């Protein structure tokens, strides 16, 4: 009889421990998962936030395979004449690596817009080609393959070799060339 009571007592002590979770909160693990996913904005909320040109954009981590050709996407169209080669476009920008989503540069952090003479070869080719057609007040996302960026050499330590780059660029002003 003692053995039976001892076995039942041990069983009562072991079963709740085996069924419990690793945390001490007593909360179900599903709630923790829900809280973590609810902290991330939805893709539609991220796209909507990109339309606010008064604030530094947060570029969502790219997914899928990087494109082999330059991709241009106007997030905000802008107004006035379109920029053409020879014009100087004053911009604010943020750049991230496609493979990691890590930001490597942003004029917003420097507190000063950046002038770009289109077609002068002073910036990467993806910018010279990708900013043609942008209008003052516009915000454009450029996804630039390595061949139009820093190629097989990269730009150590911030940009890896053969890295595809993603920029969100705001056209603050356009001066004819």
C-alpha positions as CSV (number, residue, x, y, z in Angstrom):
1,X,0.0,0.0,0.0
2,X,2.9,2.3,0.8
3,X,4.4,1.7,-2.6
4,X,1.2,2.5,-4.3
5,X,0.9,5.8,-2.4
6,X,4.5,6.7,-3.1
7,X,4.1,6.0,-6.8
8,X,0.9,8.1,-7.0
9,X,2.7,10.9,-5.1
10,X,5.6,10.8,-7.5
11,X,3.3,10.7,-10.5
12,X,1.5,13.8,-9.2
13,X,4.7,15.7,-8.8
14,X,6.2,14.7,-12.2
15,X,3.2,15.2,-14.5
16,X,2.7,19.0,-13.9
17,X,6.4,19.6,-14.4
18,X,6.5,17.7,-17.7
19,X,3.5,19.6,-19.1
20,X,4.6,23.1,-18.0
21,X,6.5,25.6,-20.2
22,X,10.0,26.7,-19.8
23,X,9.1,30.3,-18.7
24,X,8.0,31.3,-15.3
25,X,5.2,33.6,-16.3
26,X,2.5,30.9,-16.4
27,X,1.3,32.4,-19.7
28,X,0.8,30.2,-22.7
29,X,3.6,30.2,-25.3
30,X,1.1,31.2,-28.0
31,X,0.5,34.6,-26.4
32,X,4.3,35.3,-26.6
33,X,4.3,34.4,-30.3
34,X,1.3,36.7,-30.9
35,X,3.0,39.6,-29.1
36,X,6.2,39.2,-31.1
37,X,4.4,39.2,-34.4
38,X,2.2,42.1,-33.5
39,X,5.3,44.3,-32.9
40,X,6.2,44.0,-36.6
41,X,4.1,46.4,-38.8
42,X,2.3,44.7,-41.6
43,X,3.6,45.0,-45.1
44,X,0.7,47.3,-46.0
45,X,1.5,49.5,-43.0
46,X,5.2,49.6,-44.0
47,X,4.3,50.7,-47.6
48,X,2.0,53.4,-46.2
49,X,4.7,54.7,-43.9
50,X,7.1,55.0,-46.9
51,X,4.7,57.6,-48.4
52,X,5.5,60.2,-45.6
53,X,8.4,62.2,-47.1
54,X,8.7,64.3,-44.0
55,X,10.4,61.4,-42.1
56,X,13.3,59.1,-42.7
57,X,12.0,56.0,-44.4
58,X,12.4,52.6,-42.9
59,X,13.0,50.2,-45.7
60,X,11.5,46.7,-45.1
61,X,13.9,43.8,-45.4
62,X,13.9,42.7,-49.0
63,X,12.7,39.1,-49.7
64,X,13.0,36.7,-52.6
65,X,15.8,36.8,-55.2
66,X,17.4,40.1,-56.0
67,X,16.6,41.4,-59.4
68,X,19.1,41.3,-62.2
69,X,18.1,44.7,-63.7
70,X,17.6,48.1,-62.2
71,X,14.1,48.5,-60.6
72,X,12.5,51.9,-60.1
73,X,9.3,52.3,-58.1
74,X,7.8,55.7,-57.5
75,X,6.3,55.7,-54.0
76,X,5.4,59.4,-54.2
77,X,5.2,60.9,-57.7
78,X,6.3,64.5,-57.1
79,X,5.5,67.5,-59.3
80,X,7.1,69.7,-61.8
81,X,9.6,68.8,-64.6
82,X,11.2,65.4,-64.6
83,X,14.9,65.2,-63.8
84,X,17.1,64.5,-66.8
85,X,20.9,63.9,-67.4
86,X,22.8,67.2,-66.7
87,X,20.3,68.3,-63.9
88,X,21.4,68.5,-60.3
89,X,19.0,66.7,-58.0
90,X,19.3,67.4,-54.3
91,X,18.2,64.3,-52.4
92,X,17.7,62.7,-49.0
93,X,18.3,59.0,-49.0
94,X,18.5,55.7,-47.1
95,X,20.4,52.7,-48.4
96,X,20.2,49.0,-47.3
97,X,21.8,45.8,-48.4
98,X,19.3,43.5,-50.2
99,X,20.8,40.3,-48.6
100,X,20.5,41.5,-45.0
101,X,18.2,44.5,-44.9
102,X,21.0,46.3,-42.9
103,X,21.2,50.0,-43.4
104,X,24.7,51.1,-44.6
105,X,24.1,54.8,-45.3
106,X,21.6,57.6,-44.9
107,X,21.8,61.3,-45.6
108,X,19.0,61.8,-43.1
109,X,21.5,60.9,-40.3
110,X,24.0,63.5,-41.6
111,X,21.4,66.3,-41.3
112,X,22.1,67.5,-44.8
113,X,20.7,66.7,-48.3
114,X,23.0,65.4,-51.0
115,X,23.4,67.0,-54.4
116,X,23.6,64.6,-57.4
117,X,24.7,65.8,-60.9
118,X,22.8,63.2,-63.0
119,X,25.0,61.6,-65.7
120,X,28.3,63.0,-64.4
121,X,29.5,59.7,-63.1
122,X,30.0,61.0,-59.6
123,X,27.6,58.4,-58.1
124,X,27.0,54.8,-58.8
125,X,25.5,54.1,-62.2
126,X,22.3,52.8,-60.6
127,X,21.7,56.3,-59.3
128,X,22.6,58.1,-62.6
129,X,20.1,55.9,-64.4
130,X,17.5,55.4,-61.6
131,X,17.0,59.1,-60.8
132,X,16.2,60.1,-64.3
133,X,12.5,61.1,-64.4
134,X,12.1,61.8,-60.7
135,X,10.2,65.0,-59.9
136,X,10.6,67.5,-57.1
137,X,8.8,66.2,-54.0
138,X,9.0,62.6,-55.3
139,X,10.1,59.6,-53.3
140,X,11.6,56.7,-55.4
141,X,12.8,53.2,-54.4
142,X,15.7,51.9,-56.4
143,X,16.8,48.3,-56.3
144,X,20.2,48.2,-57.9
145,X,22.0,45.1,-59.0
146,X,25.8,44.8,-58.2
147,X,26.8,45.7,-61.8
148,X,25.3,49.1,-61.4
149,X,26.5,49.6,-57.9
150,X,29.9,48.4,-56.4
151,X,30.2,45.1,-58.3
152,X,32.5,42.3,-57.3
153,X,34.7,44.6,-55.2
154,X,31.9,45.9,-53.0
155,X,32.7,48.9,-50.7
156,X,34.3,47.3,-47.6
157,X,33.4,47.2,-44.8
158,X,29.9,48.5,-45.3
159,X,28.9,46.9,-48.7
160,X,29.8,43.3,-49.5
161,X,31.0,42.2,-52.9
162,X,28.2,41.5,-55.4
163,X,25.6,43.1,-53.1
164,X,22.3,44.3,-54.5
165,X,21.4,47.7,-53.0
166,X,18.0,49.2,-52.1
167,X,17.6,52.9,-51.8
168,X,14.7,55.1,-50.9
169,X,15.5,58.6,-52.4
170,X,13.5,61.8,-51.9
171,X,14.0,64.6,-54.5
172,X,14.2,67.8,-52.5
173,X,15.1,70.0,-55.4
174,X,15.9,69.8,-59.1
175,X,18.1,72.4,-60.8
176,X,18.3,72.3,-64.6
177,X,21.8,71.5,-66.0
